[in-house]
Amino acid sequence: MKIFIIAGEDSGDKLGSAIIDSLREALDGSINFVGIGGNGMMNRGLDSIFPMSDLSVMGLVEIALQYTNLKNRLNQTIQSILDEKPDILLTIDAPEFCFRVAKKIKLLNKNIPIAHYVAPSVWAWRPNRAKKISEFVDHILALFPFEPPYFRDVGIKCDFVGHPIVTESLADEESIAEFKNEYSLADEPIILCLPGSRKSEIDRLMPVFGETLEKFSNILPSARFVLPSTPNIYEYSKKYLGSMPKDIIFLSPEKIGIDKYLKFKKASFKISSLALAASGTVSLELAANNTPMVIGYDMGFLSRQIIGLMLKTETVNLVNLITGNRNIPECLGANFKSENLFLEMVRVYSNNQNQIKDFRTTMDLLGQNNEPPNDRAAKSLLKFCRNFKMV
């Protein structure tokens, strides 16, 4: 059996690596992988036709500057799929690239079954996308339990396979002790600051987050603050440190090495009493660690207006969406102000029991203590392939 897999960024490479392991086990190794992936997938035997980093371009300006190269890579990928004639084409996230590939392949060869891993957020905005996707995607592997109906309603087979967060390991006592010793921490409250991983987020969120944390430190002077910087954003973030509490612990792989950084980041998530975080999947990482949170996010005025018109949900927080509750406060857009964030932080710090209950519910609904998501994804993919060939 031959599977062509496309991953366009590190998170996709992680998902691809896990499903490759499960597929090899399910088929006793009688399977070949070709496509586009990072080190994880290549270490598991994927023959990558070009470096995955060629697709890891974000932002309108960056995409425009790389347009010719991306166009060439798109054509190269399409031709490679047609030449390889795989039993399945599996695209992972990165819809801007993957859907262009899938659309062209479906036009040129309808005999290749196409599956996509990580359902597009049609539940949040542009629900009409589901119908358009049905024209070139046959099957979707969804991370969230509320997603399948959106796609089944337009004729796409869709299985909820669980979210990989439920298999992520948490910090152990040894790592926590090492982290505390490194930064002379005892039993004082630890407050996490998570302003995002993109330069645009750092520019917009970090100054307001800093102002908020300064206010919070005035009512809780014993608190220590931790800011885990993401790789390659450390130097850029340093210019905003003046707005942060003076003794903030600034974690960065550039500063302490990648292994120590990952270990200390996990430790900080595990022992924190509260997090002030950007909107995004980090909320699930916090939920897995039972870390109460307040969410803040903003964007440019024009983007805010457009997204506001397109948004179909009352909340963008994944814990709120999964549980159906609204216990995670969100200060978004026009409400993204330090005074609002500060008041929510005080409220959540004083009483977070409803959040803790929602965290347990979220992890259960995402598949914790059930069959691992990568195994469920592999079984769903193989079943889909068998049924496709029978039609």
C-alpha positions in Angstrom: 0.0 0.0 0.0 1.2 3.5 -0.8 0.1 6.7 0.9 1.0 10.2 -0.2 1.0 12.5 2.8 1.3 16.3 2.9 2.2 18.2 6.0 3.0 21.9 5.7 4.1 22.8 9.2 5.5 21.4 12.5 2.1 20.6 14.0 1.2 18.6 10.8 4.5 16.8 10.9 3.7 15.7 14.5 0.3 14.4 13.5 1.7 12.7 10.4 4.5 11.0 12.4 1.9 9.5 14.8 -0.4 8.3 12.1 2.5 6.7 10.2 3.4 4.7 13.3 -0.2 3.5 13.7 -0.5 2.7 10.0 2.7 0.6 10.0 1.5 -1.3 13.0 -2.0 -1.9 11.5 -0.5 -3.2 8.2 2.5 -5.0 9.7 4.9 -2.6 7.9 3.6 -3.4 4.4 3.1 0.2 3.5 5.1 3.0 1.8 5.0 6.7 2.4 5.9 9.5 0.0 5.0 13.2 0.1 6.0 16.3 2.1 6.9 16.2 5.7 9.4 17.3 8.4 12.0 15.4 10.3 9.5 13.4 12.3 7.8 11.9 9.2 11.1 11.5 7.3 12.6 9.6 10.3 9.7 7.2 10.0 10.4 6.5 6.4 8.6 9.2 4.4 10.3 10.1 1.2 9.8 13.9 1.2 9.9 15.3 -2.4 11.1 18.7 -1.1 11.7 20.3 2.4 8.5 21.0 4.3 10.0 24.4 5.3 9.3 25.5 1.7 5.6 25.6 2.6 5.9 27.1 6.1 5.1 30.6 5.0 2.6 32.8 6.9 1.2 36.3 6.2 0.0 37.9 3.1 3.2 39.8 2.4 5.4 36.7 3.0 3.2 34.6 0.7 3.3 37.2 -2.0 7.1 37.4 -1.9 7.3 33.6 -2.1 4.5 33.2 -4.7 6.6 31.9 -7.6 8.3 29.3 -5.4 5.0 28.2 -3.8 3.4 27.9 -7.2 6.3 25.7 -8.5 6.0 23.5 -5.4 2.3 23.2 -5.9 2.8 22.0 -9.5 5.6 19.7 -8.4 3.4 18.1 -5.7 0.5 17.6 -8.1 2.7 15.9 -10.7 4.3 13.7 -8.1 0.9 12.5 -6.9 -0.2 11.7 -10.4 3.1 9.8 -11.1 3.0 7.9 -7.8 -0.7 6.9 -8.1 -1.1 6.4 -4.3 -3.8 4.3 -2.7 -4.7 7.3 -0.5 -3.8 11.0 -0.6 -3.8 12.3 3.0 -3.4 16.1 3.5 -2.8 17.4 7.0 -4.0 20.9 8.0 -2.4 23.7 5.9 -5.6 24.2 3.9 -4.2 27.0 1.8 -1.8 24.6 0.1 -3.4 21.2 0.7 -6.9 22.1 -0.7 -5.3 23.5 -3.9 -3.6 20.2 -4.4 -6.7 18.2 -3.6 -8.9 20.2 -5.9 -6.5 19.7 -8.8 -6.0 16.0 -8.1 -9.8 15.4 -8.0 -10.1 17.1 -11.3 -7.3 15.1 -13.0 -7.8 11.6 -11.3 -11.0 10.8 -9.5 -9.7 7.3 -8.6 -7.4 8.6 -5.9 -9.3 8.8 -2.6 -8.5 12.1 -0.7 -8.7 12.4 3.1 -7.9 15.5 5.1 -6.7 15.5 8.8 -7.8 18.4 11.0 -11.2 19.7 9.9 -11.4 23.4 8.8 -13.2 25.6 11.3 -16.4 25.9 9.3 -18.3 26.0 12.7 -16.6 29.3 13.5 -16.8 31.1 10.2 -17.6 30.7 6.5 -19.8 27.6 6.9 -20.3 27.5 3.2 -16.7 26.3 2.9 -17.9 22.8 3.9 -20.0 22.5 0.7 -17.1 23.7 -1.4 -14.7 21.3 0.2 -17.1 18.4 -0.6 -16.2 18.8 -4.2 -12.6 17.6 -3.7 -12.3 16.0 -0.3 -13.8 12.6 0.3 -13.1 12.0 4.0 -12.2 14.1 7.0 -10.4 13.1 10.3 -11.8 15.6 12.9 -10.1 16.6 16.2 -13.2 17.8 17.9 -16.4 15.9 18.7 -18.8 18.7 17.5 -17.3 18.8 14.0 -18.6 15.8 12.0 -22.2 17.0 11.5 -21.0 20.1 9.7 -19.3 17.9 7.0 -21.7 14.9 6.9 -24.5 17.4 6.2 -22.8 18.2 2.9 -21.9 14.7 2.0 -18.3 14.4 3.3 -17.5 11.3 5.4 -16.1 12.6 8.7 -15.0 10.7 11.8 -14.1 12.2 15.1 -10.7 10.6 16.0 -9.7 12.5 19.1 -7.3 15.3 19.8 -3.5 14.6 20.3 -3.5 16.7 23.4 -4.9 13.7 25.4 -1.7 11.8 24.7 0.7 14.6 25.6 2.9 13.9 28.6 2.8 16.3 31.5 5.7 17.5 33.7 6.9 15.0 36.3 8.0 15.9 39.8 11.7 15.8 38.9 11.3 18.4 36.1 9.2 20.6 38.4 11.8 20.5 41.1 14.5 21.3 38.7 12.5 24.3 37.3 11.8 25.6 40.8 15.4 25.3 41.8 16.7 27.0 38.7 14.6 30.1 39.4 14.5 30.0 43.2 10.8 29.3 43.3 9.0 28.0 46.5 5.3 28.0 47.0 4.4 31.4 45.7 1.7 31.7 43.0 3.0 31.3 39.5 1.2 33.3 36.7 1.7 32.4 33.1 1.9 34.9 30.3 1.2 33.5 26.8 1.0 36.3 24.2 1.2 34.1 21.1 3.9 32.9 18.7 3.6 35.3 15.8 5.3 38.7 15.6 1.9 40.4 14.9 0.5 38.9 18.1 3.6 39.9 20.1 3.2 43.5 18.8 -0.5 43.7 19.6 -0.9 41.6 22.8 2.4 41.8 24.7 2.2 45.4 25.8 -1.4 45.0 27.1 -0.6 41.7 28.8 2.3 43.4 30.5 0.2 46.3 31.7 -2.4 43.8 33.0 0.2 41.7 34.9 1.7 44.8 36.5 -1.8 45.6 37.9 -2.2 42.0 39.0 1.2 42.1 40.8 0.0 45.0 42.9 -2.8 43.0 44.5 -0.7 39.8 44.6 2.9 41.0 45.3 4.1 37.5 46.1 3.3 36.2 42.6 6.0 35.2 40.1 5.4 35.5 36.4 6.6 33.2 33.6 6.7 33.9 29.9 7.6 30.9 27.7 8.8 32.4 24.5 8.3 30.3 21.4 11.3 29.4 19.2 12.7 32.2 17.0 10.5 34.9 18.6 12.8 35.4 21.7 14.8 38.4 20.3 11.7 40.0 18.9 9.9 39.8 22.2 12.7 41.3 24.2 11.8 44.8 23.2 8.5 44.5 25.1 10.0 43.2 28.4 9.9 46.8 29.7 6.1 46.5 30.0 6.4 43.3 32.0 6.9 42.7 35.7 10.6 43.2 36.4 11.3 39.7 37.7 9.5 37.8 35.0 11.0 34.5 34.1 11.6 34.6 30.3 11.9 31.1 29.0 13.5 30.6 25.6 15.2 27.7 23.7 17.7 30.3 22.5 18.6 31.0 26.1 18.6 27.6 27.8 18.6 25.1 25.0 15.6 23.3 23.4 15.5 20.3 25.7 15.6 22.4 28.9 13.1 24.8 27.5 10.6 22.1 26.7 11.0 20.6 30.1 10.7 23.9 31.9 7.8 25.0 29.8 5.8 21.9 30.7 6.8 22.4 34.4 5.5 26.0 34.3 2.2 24.9 32.8 1.8 22.3 35.5 2.5 24.5 38.5 0.8 27.7 37.5 -2.1 29.1 39.4 -3.4 31.2 36.4 -2.6 32.0 32.8 -3.2 35.1 30.7 -3.2 33.7 27.2 -3.8 34.5 23.6 -6.7 32.8 21.9 -5.8 29.5 20.3 -5.0 25.8 20.9 -2.9 26.8 23.9 -6.2 26.7 25.9 -6.2 22.9 25.5 -2.6 22.6 26.8 -3.7 24.7 29.8 -6.8 22.5 30.3 -4.7 19.4 30.2 -2.7 20.8 33.1 -5.7 22.1 35.0 -4.4 25.6 34.7 -7.2 28.3 35.0 -7.0 30.9 32.3 -8.2 34.3 31.0 -8.1 34.8 27.2 -7.2 38.0 25.4 -6.9 38.7 21.7 -7.0 41.5 19.2 -6.1 42.2 15.6 -6.1 45.2 13.3 -9.2 47.3 12.9 -10.1 46.1 9.4 -9.4 42.4 10.2 -11.5 42.8 13.4 -14.5 44.1 11.4 -14.2 41.4 8.7 -13.8 38.5 11.3 -16.7 40.0 13.3 -19.0 39.7 10.3 -17.9 36.2 9.5 -17.8 34.7 13.0 -20.7 32.3 13.7 -20.0 31.5 17.3 -20.3 33.4 20.6 -17.0 32.2 21.8 -13.7 31.3 20.2 -12.3 29.4 23.2 -12.0 25.6 22.5 -12.9 24.6 26.1 -16.0 26.7 25.9 -16.9 25.3 22.6 -16.4 21.7 23.6 -18.2 21.9 26.9 -21.0 24.2 25.8 -20.2 26.4 28.8 -18.8 29.9 29.0 -16.5 29.6 32.0 -13.4 30.8 30.2 -13.5 34.6 30.0 -12.5 36.2 26.7 -11.6 39.8 26.2 -11.5 40.2 22.5 -11.4 43.0 20.0 -12.8 46.2 21.4 -12.9 44.5 24.9 -9.2 43.8 24.8 -8.2 46.2 27.5 -5.9 45.8 30.5 -8.6 46.8 32.9 -11.0 44.1 31.6 -8.3 41.5 31.6 -7.2 42.4 35.1 -10.7 42.2 36.5 -11.2 38.8 34.9 -7.9 37.6 36.3 -8.9 38.6 39.8 -12.3 36.9 39.4 -10.8 33.6 38.1 -8.0 33.5 40.6 -10.5 33.9 43.4 -12.8 31.2 42.1 -11.8 28.7 39.3 -13.8 25.6 40.3 -16.1 25.8 37.3 -13.1 26.0 34.9 -11.5 22.9 36.6 -14.7 20.9 36.0 -14.7 22.0 32.4 -11.1 20.9 31.9 -12.0 17.4 33.0 -15.0 17.3 30.8 -13.0 18.6 27.8 -10.3 16.0 28.2 -12.9 13.2 28.4 -14.7 14.5 25.3 -11.4 14.7 23.4 -10.7 11.0 24.0 -8.6 10.8 27.2 -8.3 7.3 28.5 -9.7 5.9 25.2 -7.9 4.5 22.2 -5.1 6.9 21.1 -6.1 9.4 18.5 -3.5 8.3 16.0 -4.7 4.7 16.2 -8.3 5.9 15.7 -7.2 8.1 12.8 -5.4 5.2 11.1 -8.4 2.8 11.5 -10.7 5.5 10.1 -8.4 6.1 7.1 -8.0 2.4 6.2 -11.8 1.8 6.5 -12.4 4.8 4.3 -9.9 3.5 1.7 -11.6 0.0 1.6 -15.0 1.5 1.2 -13.9 3.9 -1.5 -12.5 1.0 -3.6 -15.8 -0.8 -3.2 -17.9 2.0 -4.7 
